[in-house]
Amino acid sequence: MPPDAPRAPVRDLALKDGFGDSGTSYLGAEISAAGALVISAADAGPLCEAMRGDLDAETWLTITPAWKDELLLRLLADRFSGLDELVRYLEERGIPVAARTA
């Protein structure tokens, strides 16, 4: 795909995917067909067994569409201290933004 070609928005993302002596660990996020944010985590191996008493564990968190917007707003407030920083973040990830100045 050419660098300036539009792309489809990301609907799922691996936030963490690791493997080591203590086992495997995965954390992902996706937007469901209903618009909810679903966070999934899966851990396996000796560390998981030591912490949870089982060799593997899977967990899902679902944030409904009504609360997903509040989460987005709070994450923006926690992460960005200014507009320039936010615009740079969006541009680096190829997320389209319409800007206007009055």
Stockholm file with secondary structure:
# STOCKHOLM 1.0

chainA/1-102         MPPDAPRAPVRDLALKDGFGDSGTSYLGAEISAAGALVISAADAGPLCEAMRGDLDAETWLTITPAWKDELLLRLLADRFSGLDELVRYLEERGIPVAARTA
#=GR chainA/1-102 SS CCTTSCCCCCCEEEEEEEEETTEEEEEEEEECTTSCEEEEEEEESHHHHHHHSSSEEEEEEEECHHHHHHHHHHHHHHHCSSHHHHHHHHHHTTCCCCCCCC
#=GC SS_cons         CCTTSCCCCCCEEEEEEEEETTEEEEEEEEECTTSCEEEEEEEESHHHHHHHSSSEEEEEEEECHHHHHHHHHHHHHHHCSSHHHHHHHHHHTTCCCCCCCC
//
